[in-house]
């Protein structure tokens, strides 16, 4: 998955953002498990970017007044 741009996220509606948030959280969970097992070598930087993407989506939802 490519890194998410703030402009693209702002164009999404609330339902799409909530779906994207759950997708990102699931992916972060998988990456965290792989990191704990030690099988995450070349993709270790993805954890950082997934956390930031989750924060971006949550920030936009909060700005719109949605409960997360």
mmCIF file as gemmi writes it, N, C-alpha and C atoms, coordinates in Angstrom:
data_model
loop_
_atom_site.group_PDB
_atom_site.id
_atom_site.type_symbol
_atom_site.label_atom_id
_atom_site.label_alt_id
_atom_site.label_comp_id
_atom_site.label_asym_id
_atom_site.label_entity_id
_atom_site.label_seq_id
_atom_site.pdbx_PDB_ins_code
_atom_site.Cartn_x
_atom_site.Cartn_y
_atom_site.Cartn_z
_atom_site.occupancy
_atom_site.B_iso_or_equiv
_atom_site.pdbx_formal_charge
_atom_site.auth_seq_id
_atom_site.auth_asym_id
_atom_site.pdbx_PDB_model_num
ATOM 1 N N . UNK Axp A 1 ? 0.843 -1.176 0 1 0 ? 1 A 1
ATOM 2 C CA . UNK Axp A 1 ? 0 0 0 1 0 ? 1 A 1
ATOM 3 C C . UNK Axp A 1 ? 0.888 1.239 0 1 0 ? 1 A 1
ATOM 4 N N . UNK Axp A 2 ? 0.546 2.2 -0.832 1 0 ? 2 A 1
ATOM 5 C CA . UNK Axp A 2 ? 1.317 3.427 -0.924 1 0 ? 2 A 1
ATOM 6 C C . UNK Axp A 2 ? 1.013 4.319 0.272 1 0 ? 2 A 1
ATOM 7 N N . UNK Axp A 3 ? 1.911 5.247 0.503 1 0 ? 3 A 1
ATOM 8 C CA . UNK Axp A 3 ? 1.685 6.186 1.598 1 0 ? 3 A 1
ATOM 9 C C . UNK Axp A 3 ? 0.526 7.094 1.25 1 0 ? 3 A 1
ATOM 10 N N . UNK Axp A 4 ? -0.244 7.451 2.244 1 0 ? 4 A 1
ATOM 11 C CA . UNK Axp A 4 ? -1.451 8.242 2.031 1 0 ? 4 A 1
ATOM 12 C C . UNK Axp A 4 ? -1.131 9.732 2.085 1 0 ? 4 A 1
ATOM 13 N N . UNK Axp A 5 ? -1.701 10.46 1.163 1 0 ? 5 A 1
ATOM 14 C CA . UNK Axp A 5 ? -1.535 11.908 1.118 1 0 ? 5 A 1
ATOM 15 C C . UNK Axp A 5 ? -2.721 12.565 1.81 1 0 ? 5 A 1
ATOM 16 N N . UNK Axp A 6 ? -2.481 13.64 2.493 1 0 ? 6 A 1
ATOM 17 C CA . UNK Axp A 6 ? -3.52 14.333 3.231 1 0 ? 6 A 1
ATOM 18 C C . UNK Axp A 6 ? -4.602 14.846 2.29 1 0 ? 6 A 1
ATOM 19 N N . UNK Axp A 7 ? -4.21 15.315 1.124 1 0 ? 7 A 1
ATOM 20 C CA . UNK Axp A 7 ? -5.176 15.82 0.153 1 0 ? 7 A 1
ATOM 21 C C . UNK Axp A 7 ? -6.154 14.72 -0.269 1 0 ? 7 A 1
ATOM 22 N N . UNK Axp A 8 ? -5.63 13.526 -0.523 1 0 ? 8 A 1
ATOM 23 C CA . UNK Axp A 8 ? -6.485 12.412 -0.927 1 0 ? 8 A 1
ATOM 24 C C . UNK Axp A 8 ? -7.426 11.996 0.2 1 0 ? 8 A 1
ATOM 25 N N . UNK Axp A 9 ? -6.937 12.029 1.424 1 0 ? 9 A 1
ATOM 26 C CA . UNK Axp A 9 ? -7.768 11.645 2.568 1 0 ? 9 A 1
ATOM 27 C C . UNK Axp A 9 ? -8.899 12.639 2.786 1 0 ? 9 A 1
ATOM 28 N N . UNK Axp A 10 ? -8.636 13.921 2.592 1 0 ? 10 A 1
ATOM 29 C CA . UNK Axp A 10 ? -9.668 14.941 2.794 1 0 ? 10 A 1
ATOM 30 C C . UNK Axp A 10 ? -10.776 14.839 1.751 1 0 ? 10 A 1
ATOM 31 N N . UNK Axp A 11 ? -10.478 14.263 0.594 1 0 ? 11 A 1
ATOM 32 C CA . UNK Axp A 11 ? -11.486 14.108 -0.448 1 0 ? 11 A 1
ATOM 33 C C . UNK Axp A 11 ? -12.42 12.932 -0.18 1 0 ? 11 A 1
ATOM 34 N N . UNK Axp A 12 ? -12.028 12.017 0.711 1 0 ? 12 A 1
ATOM 35 C CA . UNK Axp A 12 ? -12.856 10.852 1.025 1 0 ? 12 A 1
ATOM 36 C C . UNK Axp A 12 ? -14.014 11.242 1.938 1 0 ? 12 A 1
ATOM 37 N N . UNK Axp A 13 ? -15.111 10.482 1.858 1 0 ? 13 A 1
ATOM 38 C CA . UNK Axp A 13 ? -16.216 10.729 2.784 1 0 ? 13 A 1
ATOM 39 C C . UNK Axp A 13 ? -15.952 9.968 4.088 1 0 ? 13 A 1
ATOM 40 N N . UNK Axp A 14 ? -16.814 10.166 5.061 1 0 ? 14 A 1
ATOM 41 C CA . UNK Axp A 14 ? -16.588 9.601 6.391 1 0 ? 14 A 1
ATOM 42 C C . UNK Axp A 14 ? -16.576 8.075 6.389 1 0 ? 14 A 1
ATOM 43 N N . UNK Axp A 15 ? -17.471 7.478 5.633 1 0 ? 15 A 1
ATOM 44 C CA . UNK Axp A 15 ? -17.538 6.002 5.581 1 0 ? 15 A 1
ATOM 45 C C . UNK Axp A 15 ? -16.249 5.427 5.004 1 0 ? 15 A 1
ATOM 46 N N . UNK Axp A 16 ? -15.74 6.036 3.931 1 0 ? 16 A 1
ATOM 47 C CA . UNK Axp A 16 ? -14.49 5.563 3.332 1 0 ? 16 A 1
ATOM 48 C C . UNK Axp A 16 ? -13.321 5.713 4.303 1 0 ? 16 A 1
ATOM 49 N N . UNK Axp A 17 ? -13.323 6.809 5.053 1 0 ? 17 A 1
ATOM 50 C CA . UNK Axp A 17 ? -12.249 7.024 6.027 1 0 ? 17 A 1
ATOM 51 C C . UNK Axp A 17 ? -12.304 5.987 7.147 1 0 ? 17 A 1
ATOM 52 N N . UNK Axp A 18 ? -13.502 5.659 7.592 1 0 ? 18 A 1
ATOM 53 C CA . UNK Axp A 18 ? -13.634 4.649 8.645 1 0 ? 18 A 1
ATOM 54 C C . UNK Axp A 18 ? -13.186 3.279 8.142 1 0 ? 18 A 1
ATOM 55 N N . UNK Axp A 19 ? -13.51 2.967 6.888 1 0 ? 19 A 1
ATOM 56 C CA . UNK Axp A 19 ? -13.051 1.709 6.297 1 0 ? 19 A 1
ATOM 57 C C . UNK Axp A 19 ? -11.532 1.687 6.17 1 0 ? 19 A 1
ATOM 58 N N . UNK Axp A 20 ? -10.966 2.798 5.738 1 0 ? 20 A 1
ATOM 59 C CA . UNK Axp A 20 ? -9.511 2.902 5.584 1 0 ? 20 A 1
ATOM 60 C C . UNK Axp A 20 ? -8.83 2.77 6.937 1 0 ? 20 A 1
ATOM 61 N N . UNK Axp A 21 ? -9.45 3.347 7.975 1 0 ? 21 A 1
ATOM 62 C CA . UNK Axp A 21 ? -8.885 3.268 9.318 1 0 ? 21 A 1
ATOM 63 C C . UNK Axp A 21 ? -8.827 1.824 9.804 1 0 ? 21 A 1
ATOM 64 N N . UNK Axp A 22 ? -9.898 1.081 9.6 1 0 ? 22 A 1
ATOM 65 C CA . UNK Axp A 22 ? -9.899 -0.318 10.045 1 0 ? 22 A 1
ATOM 66 C C . UNK Axp A 22 ? -8.9 -1.141 9.23 1 0 ? 22 A 1
ATOM 67 N N . UNK Axp A 23 ? -8.774 -0.839 7.952 1 0 ? 23 A 1
ATOM 68 C CA . UNK Axp A 23 ? -7.797 -1.533 7.106 1 0 ? 23 A 1
ATOM 69 C C . UNK Axp A 23 ? -6.361 -1.25 7.565 1 0 ? 23 A 1
ATOM 70 N N . UNK Axp A 24 ? -6.09 0.009 7.881 1 0 ? 24 A 1
ATOM 71 C CA . UNK Axp A 24 ? -4.752 0.38 8.338 1 0 ? 24 A 1
ATOM 72 C C . UNK Axp A 24 ? -4.419 -0.254 9.688 1 0 ? 24 A 1
ATOM 73 N N . UNK Axp A 25 ? -5.407 -0.298 10.583 1 0 ? 25 A 1
ATOM 74 C CA . UNK Axp A 25 ? -5.174 -0.907 11.892 1 0 ? 25 A 1
ATOM 75 C C . UNK Axp A 25 ? -4.9 -2.4 11.768 1 0 ? 25 A 1
ATOM 76 N N . UNK Axp A 26 ? -5.6 -3.059 10.845 1 0 ? 26 A 1
ATOM 77 C CA . UNK Axp A 26 ? -5.36 -4.488 10.625 1 0 ? 26 A 1
ATOM 78 C C . UNK Axp A 26 ? -3.955 -4.713 10.07 1 0 ? 26 A 1
ATOM 79 N N . UNK Axp A 27 ? -3.561 -3.881 9.131 1 0 ? 27 A 1
ATOM 80 C CA . UNK Axp A 27 ? -2.226 -4.013 8.553 1 0 ? 27 A 1
ATOM 81 C C . UNK Axp A 27 ? -1.14 -3.733 9.593 1 0 ? 27 A 1
ATOM 82 N N . UNK Axp A 28 ? -1.372 -2.727 10.438 1 0 ? 28 A 1
ATOM 83 C CA . UNK Axp A 28 ? -0.407 -2.424 11.498 1 0 ? 28 A 1
ATOM 84 C C . UNK Axp A 28 ? -0.289 -3.594 12.467 1 0 ? 28 A 1
ATOM 85 N N . UNK Axp A 29 ? -1.406 -4.243 12.769 1 0 ? 29 A 1
ATOM 86 C CA . UNK Axp A 29 ? -1.372 -5.415 13.643 1 0 ? 29 A 1
ATOM 87 C C . UNK Axp A 29 ? -0.528 -6.526 13.059 1 0 ? 29 A 1
ATOM 88 N N . UNK Axp A 30 ? -0.689 -6.775 11.767 1 0 ? 30 A 1
ATOM 89 C CA . UNK Axp A 30 ? 0.116 -7.813 11.106 1 0 ? 30 A 1
ATOM 90 C C . UNK Axp A 30 ? 1.6 -7.46 11.129 1 0 ? 30 A 1
ATOM 91 N N . UNK Axp A 31 ? 1.907 -6.188 10.853 1 0 ? 31 A 1
ATOM 92 C CA . UNK Axp A 31 ? 3.31 -5.769 10.862 1 0 ? 31 A 1
ATOM 93 C C . UNK Axp A 31 ? 3.912 -5.872 12.253 1 0 ? 31 A 1
ATOM 94 N N . UNK Axp A 32 ? 3.126 -5.551 13.269 1 0 ? 32 A 1
ATOM 95 C CA . UNK Axp A 32 ? 3.612 -5.631 14.647 1 0 ? 32 A 1
ATOM 96 C C . UNK Axp A 32 ? 3.915 -7.073 15.037 1 0 ? 32 A 1
ATOM 97 N N . UNK Axp A 33 ? 3.049 -8.003 14.624 1 0 ? 33 A 1
ATOM 98 C CA . UNK Axp A 33 ? 3.268 -9.416 14.926 1 0 ? 33 A 1
ATOM 99 C C . UNK Axp A 33 ? 4.534 -9.907 14.221 1 0 ? 33 A 1
ATOM 100 N N . UNK Axp A 34 ? 4.698 -9.522 12.967 1 0 ? 34 A 1
ATOM 101 C CA . UNK Axp A 34 ? 5.898 -9.932 12.23 1 0 ? 34 A 1
ATOM 102 C C . UNK Axp A 34 ? 7.157 -9.352 12.863 1 0 ? 34 A 1
ATOM 103 N N . UNK Axp A 35 ? 7.07 -8.118 13.337 1 0 ? 35 A 1
ATOM 104 C CA . UNK Axp A 35 ? 8.226 -7.5 13.985 1 0 ? 35 A 1
ATOM 105 C C . UNK Axp A 35 ? 8.57 -8.224 15.284 1 0 ? 35 A 1
ATOM 106 N N . UNK Axp A 36 ? 7.546 -8.642 16.013 1 0 ? 36 A 1
ATOM 107 C CA . UNK Axp A 36 ? 7.776 -9.35 17.273 1 0 ? 36 A 1
ATOM 108 C C . UNK Axp A 36 ? 8.387 -10.721 17.025 1 0 ? 36 A 1
ATOM 109 N N . UNK Axp A 37 ? 7.988 -11.373 15.943 1 0 ? 37 A 1
ATOM 110 C CA . UNK Axp A 37 ? 8.544 -12.686 15.606 1 0 ? 37 A 1
ATOM 111 C C . UNK Axp A 37 ? 9.959 -12.571 15.044 1 0 ? 37 A 1
ATOM 112 N N . UNK Axp A 38 ? 10.29 -11.392 14.528 1 0 ? 38 A 1
ATOM 113 C CA . UNK Axp A 38 ? 11.611 -11.205 13.945 1 0 ? 38 A 1
ATOM 114 C C . UNK Axp A 38 ? 11.662 -11.501 12.462 1 0 ? 38 A 1
ATOM 115 N N . UNK Axp A 39 ? 10.516 -11.652 11.82 1 0 ? 39 A 1
ATOM 116 C CA . UNK Axp A 39 ? 10.501 -11.949 10.392 1 0 ? 39 A 1
ATOM 117 C C . UNK Axp A 39 ? 10.358 -10.696 9.534 1 0 ? 39 A 1
ATOM 118 N N . UNK Axp A 40 ? 10.28 -9.546 10.158 1 0 ? 40 A 1
ATOM 119 C CA . UNK Axp A 40 ? 10.122 -8.285 9.443 1 0 ? 40 A 1
ATOM 120 C C . UNK Axp A 40 ? 11.493 -7.646 9.277 1 0 ? 40 A 1
ATOM 121 N N . UNK Axp A 41 ? 12.089 -7.805 8.132 1 0 ? 41 A 1
ATOM 122 C CA . UNK Axp A 41 ? 13.437 -7.276 7.903 1 0 ? 41 A 1
ATOM 123 C C . UNK Axp A 41 ? 13.409 -5.999 7.079 1 0 ? 41 A 1
ATOM 124 N N . UNK Axp A 42 ? 13.186 -6.126 5.787 1 0 ? 42 A 1
ATOM 125 C CA . UNK Axp A 42 ? 13.295 -4.965 4.907 1 0 ? 42 A 1
ATOM 126 C C . UNK Axp A 42 ? 12.1 -4.022 5.012 1 0 ? 42 A 1
ATOM 127 N N . UNK Axp A 43 ? 10.983 -4.502 5.565 1 0 ? 43 A 1
ATOM 128 C CA . UNK Axp A 43 ? 9.791 -3.676 5.679 1 0 ? 43 A 1
ATOM 129 C C . UNK Axp A 43 ? 9.626 -3.062 7.065 1 0 ? 43 A 1
ATOM 130 N N . UNK Axp A 44 ? 10.676 -2.985 7.829 1 0 ? 44 A 1
ATOM 131 C CA . UNK Axp A 44 ? 10.551 -2.5 9.2 1 0 ? 44 A 1
ATOM 132 C C . UNK Axp A 44 ? 10.138 -1.033 9.26 1 0 ? 44 A 1
ATOM 133 N N . UNK Axp A 45 ? 10.398 -0.273 8.216 1 0 ? 45 A 1
ATOM 134 C CA . UNK Axp A 45 ? 10 1.131 8.191 1 0 ? 45 A 1
ATOM 135 C C . UNK Axp A 45 ? 8.516 1.328 7.967 1 0 ? 45 A 1
ATOM 136 N N . UNK Axp A 46 ? 7.815 0.296 7.528 1 0 ? 46 A 1
ATOM 137 C CA . UNK Axp A 46 ? 6.384 0.414 7.263 1 0 ? 46 A 1
ATOM 138 C C . UNK Axp A 46 ? 5.581 0.638 8.535 1 0 ? 46 A 1
ATOM 139 N N . UNK Axp A 47 ? 6.061 0.138 9.65 1 0 ? 47 A 1
ATOM 140 C CA . UNK Axp A 47 ? 5.335 0.285 10.909 1 0 ? 47 A 1
ATOM 141 C C . UNK Axp A 47 ? 5.173 1.765 11.231 1 0 ? 47 A 1
ATOM 142 N N . UNK Axp A 48 ? 6.218 2.506 11.08 1 0 ? 48 A 1
ATOM 143 C CA . UNK Axp A 48 ? 6.206 3.934 11.379 1 0 ? 48 A 1
ATOM 144 C C . UNK Axp A 48 ? 5.2 4.67 10.492 1 0 ? 48 A 1
ATOM 145 N N . UNK Axp A 49 ? 5.215 4.367 9.204 1 0 ? 49 A 1
ATOM 146 C CA . UNK Axp A 49 ? 4.336 5.055 8.27 1 0 ? 49 A 1
ATOM 147 C C . UNK Axp A 49 ? 2.878 4.65 8.443 1 0 ? 49 A 1
ATOM 148 N N . UNK Axp A 50 ? 2.611 3.419 8.818 1 0 ? 50 A 1
ATOM 149 C CA . UNK Axp A 50 ? 1.236 2.996 9.068 1 0 ? 50 A 1
ATOM 150 C C . UNK Axp A 50 ? 0.675 3.72 10.295 1 0 ? 50 A 1
ATOM 151 N N . UNK Axp A 51 ? 1.494 3.87 11.333 1 0 ? 51 A 1
ATOM 152 C CA . UNK Axp A 51 ? 1.04 4.603 12.52 1 0 ? 51 A 1
ATOM 153 C C . UNK Axp A 51 ? 0.723 6.051 12.172 1 0 ? 51 A 1
ATOM 154 N N . UNK Axp A 52 ? 1.538 6.651 11.335 1 0 ? 52 A 1
ATOM 155 C CA . UNK Axp A 52 ? 1.291 8.034 10.927 1 0 ? 52 A 1
ATOM 156 C C . UNK Axp A 52 ? 0.034 8.147 10.066 1 0 ? 52 A 1
ATOM 157 N N . UNK Axp A 53 ? -0.178 7.18 9.183 1 0 ? 53 A 1
ATOM 158 C CA . UNK Axp A 53 ? -1.38 7.189 8.354 1 0 ? 53 A 1
ATOM 159 C C . UNK Axp A 53 ? -2.629 7.06 9.204 1 0 ? 53 A 1
ATOM 160 N N . UNK Axp A 54 ? -2.569 6.195 10.227 1 0 ? 54 A 1
ATOM 161 C CA . UNK Axp A 54 ? -3.695 6.039 11.15 1 0 ? 54 A 1
ATOM 162 C C . UNK Axp A 54 ? -3.97 7.356 11.859 1 0 ? 54 A 1
ATOM 163 N N . UNK Axp A 55 ? -2.931 8.042 12.282 1 0 ? 55 A 1
ATOM 164 C CA . UNK Axp A 55 ? -3.097 9.326 12.963 1 0 ? 55 A 1
ATOM 165 C C . UNK Axp A 55 ? -3.713 10.362 12.034 1 0 ? 55 A 1
ATOM 166 N N . UNK Axp A 56 ? -3.314 10.368 10.772 1 0 ? 56 A 1
ATOM 167 C CA . UNK Axp A 56 ? -3.888 11.303 9.806 1 0 ? 56 A 1
ATOM 168 C C . UNK Axp A 56 ? -5.391 11.069 9.635 1 0 ? 56 A 1
ATOM 169 N N . UNK Axp A 57 ? -5.771 9.821 9.475 1 0 ? 57 A 1
ATOM 170 C CA . UNK Axp A 57 ? -7.186 9.502 9.28 1 0 ? 57 A 1
ATOM 171 C C . UNK Axp A 57 ? -7.984 9.872 10.521 1 0 ? 57 A 1
ATOM 172 N N . UNK Axp A 58 ? -7.472 9.551 11.689 1 0 ? 58 A 1
ATOM 173 C CA . UNK Axp A 58 ? -8.183 9.87 12.927 1 0 ? 58 A 1
ATOM 174 C C . UNK Axp A 58 ? -8.317 11.378 13.121 1 0 ? 58 A 1
ATOM 175 N N . UNK Axp A 59 ? -7.296 12.13 12.737 1 0 ? 59 A 1
ATOM 176 C CA . UNK Axp A 59 ? -7.344 13.581 12.855 1 0 ? 59 A 1
ATOM 177 C C . UNK Axp A 59 ? -8.43 14.162 11.96 1 0 ? 59 A 1
ATOM 178 N N . UNK Axp A 60 ? -8.522 13.687 10.732 1 0 ? 60 A 1
ATOM 179 C CA . UNK Axp A 60 ? -9.539 14.187 9.813 1 0 ? 60 A 1
ATOM 180 C C . UNK Axp A 60 ? -10.931 13.856 10.336 1 0 ? 60 A 1
ATOM 181 N N . UNK Axp A 61 ? -11.114 12.638 10.845 1 0 ? 61 A 1
ATOM 182 C CA . UNK Axp A 61 ? -12.42 12.269 11.401 1 0 ? 61 A 1
ATOM 183 C C . UNK Axp A 61 ? -12.791 13.137 12.597 1 0 ? 61 A 1
ATOM 184 N N . UNK Axp A 62 ? -11.823 13.456 13.437 1 0 ? 62 A 1
ATOM 185 C CA . UNK Axp A 62 ? -12.089 14.308 14.593 1 0 ? 62 A 1
ATOM 186 C C . UNK Axp A 62 ? -12.418 15.733 14.152 1 0 ? 62 A 1
ATOM 187 N N . UNK Axp A 63 ? -11.73 16.218 13.108 1 0 ? 63 A 1
ATOM 188 C CA . UNK Axp A 63 ? -12.026 17.553 12.614 1 0 ? 63 A 1
ATOM 189 C C . UNK Axp A 63 ? -13.45 17.637 12.101 1 0 ? 63 A 1
ATOM 190 N N . UNK Axp A 64 ? -13.937 16.574 11.524 1 0 ? 64 A 1
ATOM 191 C CA . UNK Axp A 64 ? -15.303 16.547 10.985 1 0 ? 64 A 1
ATOM 192 C C . UNK Axp A 64 ? -16.336 16.295 12.08 1 0 ? 64 A 1
ATOM 193 N N . UNK Axp A 65 ? -15.89 16.023 13.277 1 0 ? 65 A 1
ATOM 194 C CA . UNK Axp A 65 ? -16.806 15.856 14.393 1 0 ? 65 A 1
ATOM 195 C C . UNK Axp A 65 ? -17.344 14.442 14.55 1 0 ? 65 A 1
ATOM 196 N N . UNK Axp A 66 ? -16.692 13.454 13.922 1 0 ? 66 A 1
ATOM 197 C CA . UNK Axp A 66 ? -17.126 12.073 14.029 1 0 ? 66 A 1
ATOM 198 C C . UNK Axp A 66 ? -16.514 11.452 15.279 1 0 ? 66 A 1
ATOM 199 N N . UNK Axp A 67 ? -17.294 10.619 15.928 1 0 ? 67 A 1
ATOM 200 C CA . UNK Axp A 67 ? -16.777 9.83 17.044 1 0 ? 67 A 1
ATOM 201 C C . UNK Axp A 67 ? -16.039 8.63 16.482 1 0 ? 67 A 1
ATOM 202 N N . UNK Axp A 68 ? -14.898 8.35 17.006 1 0 ? 68 A 1
ATOM 203 C CA . UNK Axp A 68 ? -14.1 7.224 16.506 1 0 ? 68 A 1
ATOM 204 C C . UNK Axp A 68 ? -14.298 6.039 17.413 1 0 ? 68 A 1
